[in-house]
Amino acid sequence: MFFLVFGFAALAAPRLGGGWFLVSPGYGYEHPKYEIDASIDTARHFIQAKQRVTFVNNSDKSTSQIYFHIYPHRKYNKEEKNFILRYAAYFKVNPFPERFRTGDLKINTVSSEGKSLKYAIEGKDNTILRIDLDKEISPGRAVVLDLDYLVVIPHMYGRFGWHKNITSLLRWYPILSVLDKEGWHNYPFYPYHQPYFSEAALYSVKLTVPGGEVVIHSGILKSEARNADGTRTLFVESELPLRDFGLTLSPDYKVKSLETEGIKINSYYLEGDALYAQKALDSAAGLIKFYAEKFIPYPYKEFNIAPSFLAYGGTQSSNLILIDTRVYRLPEFLQRYFDFLIVHETGHQWFYNIVGSDEYKEMVIDEGMNSSFVLQYLAQKYGQEAEVMVLPKALSWLIPSFSFQRAQLDRYSFVAKNGLDSPVQGELSSFQEPSSIFSITYGKGSKIWEMLNYAVGEEVFQKIMQRYFNEYTFKNIALSDIKALAEAEAGTDLSWFFQQWFKTSKKCDYAVKEVKDNKVILENRAEIRMPVELKIEFADGTTQKLSWDGLGKEKEFLIEPFKTIKSVQLDPEKRLLDLDRVNNNWKRKIDLKLVPLYYPIYEIPVFLKDDAYSLVFGPQIGSDLGVRSSLQKPQDNILYLSSGYNFGEQRIKNVLGFQQRHLGGRLLKWGIEAFDYNDTSGKDDQDGFKLYLRKELWPVSYGLADENDHLSLYLLKNRDFKSALTSGGLEDIRNLYYRRQDEAIIGLNLKLGRYGPYPDLLNGWKFISTLENAEHFLGGDTFFWRLANELSRYGSLYPKQAIAARFKLGLGYPPDKGLFQLGGENGLRGFAYKTINGSQALMFNLEYRQDLIDNLNVRFLDNILGLDKIQGVGFFDIGKSWFTSFNERSFKKDAGLGLRLHFTLGSFLEKFVLRLDAALALSQPKAKRHYWLGFGHMF
Ligand SMILES: [Zn+2]
């Protein structure tokens, strides 16, 4: 049966008042309607549902097919599962801690008016349900469809899945694909980020759930009934259109609520997290007020925040946001970061729920805009350039902080300078790797909207945003619509802006090229053109502001002749996404930073100024006691010098180094580091250097203790064994013997791997290869060739048990040289260091890793440090090293037991493993036990 659907204005009236809702009807647009009757079995993890959908053809063409997304039907192949495991490593979590069980959505019947219809499951990943109608639906007409289906809930972390006592169900039911003037948007389900695009629809949902479950959902609970079998049935209405109908259930949810601006905010939490649940209420209320004043009031009656096992910070559904449980355990000094996570997800109620967009191809709208306005909110709340960390006085002198602004853009800088940029508008799958989606659509994306504001002016931009919400509330907006709005309000063609910033990965870099007498020459050093402002300060204290339309490669300004120019600043308010801000100043600025303690954090760009060279100087305390200084251009290069005394070695150690961080924009860097160590007794003097060229084969590492896939080429003179030079990445020196004196080596090191989750690998492989040649040059008087290859494999037996195996083969020439050493903590653990030598080597290590105590949740120092898990390890090592003949020596064997203490830093920000091993050599009558202590698993 086909019929015209009536308007929903009546339903909407009570909350909206005024003339506000008048913006929505009158466009020949009707919202779809879903009536769902679902029984959720949280013990057996499935849902039985009947769903009636009223679809209205709002497009200008007839259609005889209807398409739905059935995301739960997505099946993952092994490669994808591993990729998810690997991707989750960025968030320091195993998303399948109890093994992965796939989800499903099985369609039982599809009918209309009691007549069954033909359907098919299609799309490149089988997540599209196509229903063939027996008639065409012309524009403005509707069809009512009845679907009967079964949903199997997967066992995994995430927005759709169950783990422990929480079942989260986002986009769990068949959701209409969007039909508009471009046709049906039948996108596949890309397993990362948000591959969603849907119409805002009206929902009437009947949910039958186990009696003890607390049910949090996108709608308004109208009534509730207890059933004889102990279950409960909830009758829920949307009242106003929703982008999706999400829910999450747990018997353990507790709640705190707050009424603000006529909205009830519910912050659900798990035992022990009440403090952060309270903070979440305040965070959400603050943003709701800010966005209400800036855009339109939150039109719904309720807003819910709930913890879930997500494996990432948070995610949005209509009137509901899910926040990762670990976020509720952030240390106090990161509460602004907690605030940020809550307000970001809350902000999606405007940039997703109220006005929707195509998140598969144009996620820069939702994520970019929301990020940009959230930044404004944080600036208003905490001040311009507000810092993310608020450290207690006792620590703030020691630990530097960084701003939300910089955090948002610094990673983009890295991505752009290393050739990993891509246009912000593009299919999710077009990004080079998932983590760059953040830097590009959120980071660069937010700045693009800020630059649109700058390009059209504040007043016009506000009008654009007004129309954005007035004309698109409960609808979808496309980038082309925003462009049309902007052009109409600005009264000018903005193609140049939209083309450059959204559809290309061109870069922006304006510079002050030269200042001579009264002449200022500006230069465009990249491809993007933008209007740019210039501020000139004169010796007499006066200032002058000029602007350049940014056209052409260079622009010369002639300034008043009788004044002396003191300084010139290009883009003084930092309006542009300028990739090199150091060259925006004349004269170039140097930021002198005297630090109380110099440690590696001062060589991370986000902690340094982005518009000046940094000169950092401070004492260094560690195994060496001394001072270190560096001159850096953040992201680009660093020159460093350190000098200190090592008490253990009783040597004065001087190091001088330089590193250029990206060569030719290709994740390529080179550097040189020279050292000169002087023994106080004069016996143990040593000097040498390392020159290296290193190519990263994967743009990010999973954590501080993870080494990127890379290929490096190096030249070494006299490697210092005790403290191998770490600059440019530490080559794999395990099990290799270095003579330290009169040795010149050319080497090649390759590391490849596909594994996860970091840092406790359960799956995948790692390959490390080192090829070295020592020659008679640079004062070297030794000669050899050696090749060390090592392959490790990881597999999980049962959820809490893993097997790790490593095989190592060393080949060397000439055969009389001791090139390998297998004894010690990184080889045969039942034997002492510097033992088991030879020119060839063969070794096999096997570890059985068993979780003894999991989810320990012991936290110290206000959650800065947490003990998460204790793992027991049983191991067996076998290997031998020989000179001329394989048979000249027998295999050495040892076995042992170990403990692995798994620690977290800042809840989910970093993880590390402390390793304790005790090993005993086998078939050696007088063998003594060896104990080892280290960081990370041995392999
Ligand atoms: Zn977001």
Boltz pocket constraint, residues with backbone or C-beta under 6 A from the ligand:
constraints:
  - pocket:
      binder: B
      contacts: [[A, 344], [A, 345], [A, 348], [A, 366], [A, 367], [A, 370]]
      max_distance: 6.0
